Amino acid sequence: MSTRMRRAGLALASALALGTVLAGCGSSAGDAGDGKSLNIVYFEGGQGSDEFFDAMKTTLWTAFTDKGGVIDRQAGDCGISRLAQQVQANNVTPSIWHFCSIGEMQQAIDDGLLQKLDTKVVPLDLLTDDTQTEYGVGWGVWHIGLMYDADTVSKPMTSIADFFDTKTFPGKRCVQNAPPQYTGILEAALLHLGTKPADLYPLDFDKAYGELDRIRSDIMLVNNAAEGSQNMLTGECGIALASAADARWLQAENPDRHIEFVQQDGIRAMAALGIPKGAPNPYGANQYLKDVIEDRSAQEGLLEATGVVPFMLKDPIEVPKSLAGWEESLTGKNWIPMAERWYQDNFDSILTRWNAWVVG
């Protein structure tokens, strides 16, 4: 997922690597007089950037840290095996677990790896119904869509499905060689064949890979989001599947180039937060969730700094003027929600088929 693999870590998506301490490891500043501590360990799954977490420190986390909260950052791979091992060994170290997807969180709930949130403390009523449960919340919205160089195509592109329209838009197109749920390529293939968004899942692999085979010679696989962006700047590909965050970054860094991002459609997904079963400090974790969900100004600050929407609120935060023109990708309007649990349940078979296609 390129959002979480570059500036925005959320992915965007929102996913993140081990071990930078963000605030006062070992400090007792968050220990309340009644024994209720605000010292927590925050575990993050995936490969994120320190830059993103520096932005978190100065925006989203300030309400918690200003009242004495201390947050230690850990990180590791996506997936729930590490969490399962800790719960089974009764040796859980984090009190907040940042999952790479809502699908991961849903599996953790089914496997009994999370404890219920304190709904008297955590304001779940502020979040949209599809992004919260009594065991956890969706966070770090990320979008995958179509990015293109307007100087290399014959007319404006209007859909992620245009990735497969090689007649109207000839030339090389880049996509990351990553698990398909992080690229949107299978959804784009089916949309190009006329599948309605509501009928995408479960994905028809045979039809999708038939489209991939049809344009195989036009597809350029890249190792990561940075390589895809660089290829666009050098002209090696004029079209790419990318996160909205990466597209915004590329535009901002190259104002002389006409880099565009289709906002009429695309795939929307989220990371997620929960409290592990047996967490050392559920009190502090619930207080953390309360503070980050309620602090709208801090959410606006993180959005402006990173382009990542922290939470899907029933009353959405206002898109800052600096991100004018990106309202649809930031609010999720007209975007297709990914069937994240379906991807989670079928991850191995989906990845196996993708890898087989890559090697031919």
C-alpha positions as CSV (number, residue, x, y, z in Angstrom):
1,M,0.0,0.0,0.0
2,S,1.8,3.0,-1.1
3,T,0.3,5.5,1.2
4,R,1.6,3.6,4.2
5,M,4.8,2.9,2.5
6,R,5.6,6.6,1.8
7,R,4.7,9.8,3.5
8,A,1.4,8.8,5.0
9,G,2.4,5.6,6.5
10,L,-2.2,4.8,6.4
11,A,-2.9,3.7,4.9
12,L,-3.6,4.6,2.5
13,A,-3.6,3.9,2.9
14,S,-2.2,3.0,6.4
15,A,1.6,0.0,7.6
16,L,4.9,0.2,9.7
17,A,8.8,-1.1,11.0
18,L,10.3,-1.6,14.4
19,G,11.2,0.5,17.0
20,T,11.5,4.3,17.3
21,V,10.5,5.7,20.7
22,L,8.5,8.8,20.2
23,A,8.1,10.1,23.7
24,G,9.9,9.5,26.9
25,C,10.4,5.7,27.2
26,G,10.3,4.8,30.9
27,S,9.0,8.1,32.0
28,S,6.6,8.2,34.9
29,A,5.0,11.5,33.8
30,G,1.8,9.8,32.8
31,D,1.3,8.0,36.1
32,A,-1.8,9.5,37.7
33,G,-2.0,9.7,41.5
34,D,-4.8,7.1,41.6
35,G,-2.6,4.6,39.8
36,K,-4.3,5.0,36.5
37,S,-1.4,5.4,34.1
38,L,-1.3,7.3,30.8
39,N,1.9,5.5,29.7
40,I,1.1,3.3,26.7
41,V,3.0,1.3,24.0
42,Y,1.6,1.8,20.5
43,F,2.3,-1.0,18.1
44,E,2.0,-0.3,14.4
45,G,2.0,-3.0,11.7
46,G,3.7,-2.4,8.3
47,Q,6.3,-0.1,6.9
48,G,5.7,3.6,7.7
49,S,7.8,6.7,7.9
50,D,9.3,8.6,10.8
51,E,8.1,11.8,9.1
52,F,4.5,10.7,9.5
53,F,4.9,9.9,13.1
54,D,6.6,13.2,13.7
55,A,3.4,14.8,12.3
56,M,1.4,12.6,14.7
57,K,3.3,13.8,17.7
58,T,2.6,17.5,16.9
59,T,-1.0,17.1,15.9
60,L,-3.1,14.1,16.8
61,W,-1.3,13.0,19.9
62,T,-1.0,16.4,21.6
63,A,-4.3,16.2,23.6
64,F,-3.1,13.0,25.2
65,T,0.5,14.0,25.7
66,D,-0.4,17.4,27.1
67,K,-2.1,15.8,30.0
68,G,0.9,13.7,30.8
69,G,0.4,10.8,28.4
70,V,3.6,9.0,27.2
71,I,3.6,7.0,24.0
72,D,6.3,4.5,23.1
73,R,6.3,3.3,19.5
74,Q,6.9,-0.2,18.4
75,A,6.3,-1.6,14.9
76,G,6.5,-4.8,12.9
77,D,4.9,-6.6,10.0
78,C,1.3,-6.6,8.9
79,G,-0.8,-9.6,9.9
80,I,-2.0,-10.7,13.3
81,S,0.4,-13.6,14.1
82,R,2.5,-11.5,16.4
83,L,-0.5,-10.4,18.3
84,A,-1.8,-13.9,18.6
85,Q,1.6,-15.1,19.9
86,Q,1.6,-12.4,22.6
87,V,-2.0,-13.1,23.7
88,Q,-1.5,-16.8,23.9
89,A,1.8,-16.4,25.9
90,N,0.0,-13.9,28.2
91,N,2.9,-11.5,27.4
92,V,1.2,-8.5,25.6
93,T,3.4,-5.4,25.5
94,P,1.3,-2.8,23.5
95,S,-1.9,-1.3,24.8
96,I,-2.8,0.1,21.3
97,W,-2.5,-2.2,18.3
98,H,-2.5,-0.5,14.9
99,F,-3.6,-3.0,12.3
100,C,-2.8,-2.6,8.6
101,S,-6.4,-3.0,7.6
102,I,-9.9,-3.3,9.0
103,G,-9.9,-6.9,7.7
104,E,-7.0,-7.7,10.1
105,M,-8.9,-6.1,13.0
106,Q,-12.0,-8.1,12.2
107,Q,-10.0,-11.3,12.1
108,A,-8.4,-10.4,15.5
109,I,-11.9,-9.9,16.9
110,D,-13.1,-13.2,15.7
111,D,-10.0,-14.9,17.1
112,G,-10.6,-13.4,20.5
113,L,-7.4,-11.3,20.4
114,L,-9.0,-7.9,21.3
115,Q,-10.9,-6.6,24.4
116,K,-13.9,-4.5,24.2
117,L,-13.4,-0.7,24.3
118,D,-14.8,1.2,27.2
119,T,-17.7,2.8,25.4
120,K,-18.4,5.1,28.3
121,V,-15.0,6.7,27.5
122,V,-14.4,6.2,23.7
123,P,-16.9,8.3,21.7
124,L,-17.9,5.7,19.1
125,D,-21.0,7.7,18.3
126,L,-18.8,10.3,16.5
127,L,-17.7,7.7,13.9
128,T,-19.5,6.4,10.9
129,D,-21.2,3.1,11.5
130,D,-19.0,1.2,9.0
131,T,-15.8,2.2,10.7
132,Q,-16.3,1.3,14.3
133,T,-17.2,-1.7,16.5
134,E,-17.1,-2.2,20.3
135,Y,-13.7,-3.8,19.8
136,G,-11.9,-1.2,17.6
137,V,-12.1,1.6,15.1
138,G,-11.0,2.3,11.6
139,W,-8.4,4.9,11.2
140,G,-6.0,6.3,8.6
141,V,-8.1,6.4,5.5
142,W,-6.2,5.7,2.3
143,H,-7.3,5.7,-1.4
144,I,-5.9,3.9,-4.4
145,G,-6.8,5.5,-7.8
146,L,-5.4,6.5,-11.2
147,M,-2.6,9.0,-11.5
148,Y,-1.4,10.2,-14.9
149,D,0.7,12.7,-16.7
150,A,-1.7,15.0,-18.5
151,D,0.9,15.9,-21.1
152,T,1.2,12.3,-22.3
153,V,-2.5,11.3,-22.8
154,S,-4.9,12.4,-25.4
155,K,-7.7,13.6,-23.1
156,P,-8.5,13.6,-19.3
157,M,-8.8,10.2,-17.7
158,T,-12.0,9.7,-15.7
159,S,-11.9,6.3,-14.0
160,I,-9.5,3.8,-12.4
161,A,-10.8,1.5,-15.2
162,D,-9.0,3.6,-17.7
163,F,-5.8,1.9,-16.6
164,F,-6.9,-1.0,-18.9
165,D,-8.0,1.2,-21.9
166,T,-4.9,0.9,-24.0
167,K,-6.7,2.0,-27.2
168,T,-7.7,5.4,-25.9
169,F,-4.7,5.8,-23.6
170,P,-1.7,3.9,-25.1
171,G,1.7,3.6,-23.5
172,K,3.3,2.0,-20.4
173,R,1.4,2.1,-17.1
174,C,3.0,1.4,-13.7
175,V,1.7,-0.7,-10.9
176,Q,3.4,-1.8,-7.8
177,N,4.4,-5.5,-7.5
178,A,2.6,-5.9,-4.2
179,P,-0.4,-7.8,-2.8
180,P,-3.3,-6.7,-5.1
181,Q,-5.4,-5.2,-2.2
182,Y,-2.8,-2.5,-2.0
183,T,-2.9,-1.6,-5.7
184,G,-6.5,-1.8,-6.9
185,I,-5.5,-3.5,-10.1
186,L,-8.0,-6.4,-9.9
187,E,-10.9,-4.0,-9.2
188,A,-9.7,-1.7,-12.1
189,A,-9.7,-4.7,-14.5
190,L,-13.3,-5.7,-13.6
191,L,-14.6,-2.1,-13.7
192,H,-13.1,-1.9,-17.2
193,L,-15.1,-5.0,-18.1
194,G,-18.3,-3.3,-17.0
195,T,-18.7,-4.8,-13.5
196,K,-20.7,-2.5,-11.2
197,P,-19.0,-1.3,-8.1
198,A,-21.6,-3.0,-5.9
199,D,-20.9,-6.3,-7.7
200,L,-17.1,-6.3,-7.5
201,Y,-16.7,-8.6,-4.5
202,P,-15.9,-11.5,-4.4
203,L,-13.6,-10.7,-7.3
204,D,-13.9,-12.8,-10.5
205,F,-10.2,-13.8,-10.8
206,D,-10.5,-15.3,-14.2
207,K,-12.0,-12.2,-15.7
208,A,-9.6,-9.9,-13.9
209,Y,-6.5,-11.9,-14.9
210,G,-7.8,-12.1,-18.5
211,E,-7.6,-8.3,-18.6
212,L,-4.1,-8.4,-17.1
213,D,-3.0,-10.9,-19.7
214,R,-4.5,-8.7,-22.5
215,I,-2.3,-5.7,-21.6
216,R,0.7,-7.5,-20.0
217,S,3.1,-5.9,-22.5
218,D,1.9,-2.4,-21.4
219,I,2.3,-3.0,-17.7
220,M,5.5,-2.0,-15.9
221,L,5.8,-3.5,-12.4
222,V,7.7,-1.4,-9.9
223,N,9.0,-2.3,-6.5
224,N,7.5,0.6,-4.5
225,A,5.6,3.8,-4.7
226,A,8.8,5.9,-5.0
227,E,9.9,4.0,-8.1
228,G,6.5,4.4,-9.7
229,S,6.6,8.2,-9.1
230,Q,10.1,8.4,-10.4
231,N,9.1,6.5,-13.6
232,M,6.3,9.0,-14.2
233,L,8.7,11.9,-13.9
234,T,11.2,10.3,-16.3
235,G,8.4,9.4,-18.8
236,E,8.9,5.6,-18.5
237,C,5.2,5.4,-17.7
238,G,2.6,8.1,-18.1
239,I,-0.2,6.2,-16.1
240,A,0.0,4.6,-12.7
241,L,-2.2,3.1,-10.0
242,A,-1.2,5.1,-6.9
243,S,-2.4,6.3,-3.6
244,A,-4.0,9.7,-3.4
245,A,-1.3,10.7,-0.8
246,D,1.5,9.8,-3.2
247,A,-0.2,11.7,-6.1
248,R,-0.5,14.8,-3.9
249,W,3.1,14.6,-2.9
250,L,4.2,14.2,-6.5
251,Q,2.2,17.2,-7.5
252,A,3.5,19.3,-4.7
253,E,7.1,18.4,-5.4
254,N,6.8,19.0,-9.1
255,P,4.6,22.0,-9.7
256,D,5.9,22.4,-13.2
257,R,4.5,19.0,-14.3
258,H,0.9,18.3,-15.1
259,I,0.4,15.3,-12.8
260,E,-3.3,14.5,-12.4
261,F,-5.2,12.1,-10.1
262,V,-8.7,10.8,-11.0
263,Q,-11.1,11.5,-8.1
264,Q,-14.3,10.2,-9.6
265,D,-13.7,6.7,-8.4
266,G,-11.1,4.4,-6.8
267,I,-10.7,2.1,-3.9
268,R,-11.0,3.2,-0.3
269,A,-9.6,1.3,2.6
270,M,-8.5,1.9,6.2
271,A,-6.1,0.8,8.9
272,A,-7.6,0.1,12.3
273,L,-6.9,0.5,16.1
274,G,-7.8,-1.9,18.9
275,I,-6.8,-2.8,22.4
276,P,-5.2,-6.3,22.7
277,K,-6.6,-8.8,25.1
278,G,-4.3,-8.7,28.1
279,A,-3.0,-5.3,27.3
280,P,-0.9,-3.8,30.1
281,N,-2.8,-0.5,30.2
282,P,-6.3,-0.6,28.8
283,Y,-7.1,2.5,30.9
284,G,-4.5,4.6,29.1
285,A,-5.5,3.1,25.7
286,N,-9.1,4.0,26.1
287,Q,-8.1,7.5,27.1
288,Y,-5.9,7.7,24.1
289,L,-8.7,6.7,21.7
290,K,-11.0,9.2,23.4
291,D,-8.6,12.1,22.9
292,V,-7.7,11.4,19.3
293,I,-11.3,10.9,18.2
294,E,-12.6,14.0,19.9
295,D,-9.8,16.4,18.9
296,R,-11.1,17.7,15.6
297,S,-8.5,20.5,15.3
298,A,-5.7,18.0,15.7
299,Q,-7.3,15.8,13.0
300,E,-7.3,18.8,10.7
301,G,-3.7,19.4,11.5
302,L,-2.7,15.8,10.7
303,L,-4.7,16.0,7.5
304,E,-3.0,19.2,6.4
305,A,0.4,17.9,7.3
306,T,0.1,14.5,5.7
307,G,-3.0,14.3,3.5
308,V,-4.3,11.4,5.7
309,V,-7.9,11.6,7.1
310,P,-7.5,10.1,10.6
311,F,-11.1,9.1,11.2
312,M,-14.4,8.9,9.2
313,L,-16.5,11.1,11.4
314,K,-20.3,11.4,11.0
315,D,-19.6,15.2,10.9
316,P,-16.5,15.3,8.7
317,I,-13.6,17.7,9.5
318,E,-13.2,20.5,7.0
319,V,-10.7,20.0,4.2
320,P,-8.1,22.7,4.6
321,K,-7.6,25.3,1.8
322,S,-4.1,23.9,1.2
323,L,-5.8,20.7,-0.1
324,A,-8.5,22.3,-2.2
325,G,-9.3,20.1,-5.2
326,W,-8.8,16.9,-3.2
327,E,-12.1,16.9,-1.4
328,E,-13.5,13.7,-3.0
329,S,-10.4,11.6,-2.3
330,L,-10.2,13.0,1.3
331,T,-13.9,12.5,2.1
332,G,-14.3,9.2,0.2
333,K,-17.2,10.5,-1.8
334,N,-17.8,8.3,-4.9
335,W,-15.1,5.9,-3.8
336,I,-15.6,2.1,-3.6
337,P,-15.1,0.6,-0.1
338,M,-12.7,-2.3,-0.3
339,A,-14.1,-5.7,1.0
340,E,-11.2,-5.8,3.5
341,R,-12.4,-8.9,5.4
342,W,-12.8,-10.8,2.2
343,Y,-9.2,-9.9,1.2
344,Q,-8.0,-10.9,4.7
345,D,-9.8,-14.3,4.5
346,N,-8.4,-15.0,1.1
347,F,-5.0,-13.4,1.4
348,D,-2.9,-16.5,0.7
349,S,-4.7,-17.6,-2.4
350,I,-4.9,-14.1,-3.8
351,L,-1.2,-13.5,-3.3
352,T,-0.3,-16.9,-4.8
353,R,-2.2,-16.2,-8.0
354,W,-0.7,-12.7,-8.2
355,N,2.8,-14.1,-7.9
356,A,2.1,-16.7,-10.5
357,W,1.0,-14.1,-12.9
358,V,4.1,-11.9,-12.2
359,V,6.5,-14.8,-13.1
360,G,4.4,-15.7,-16.1
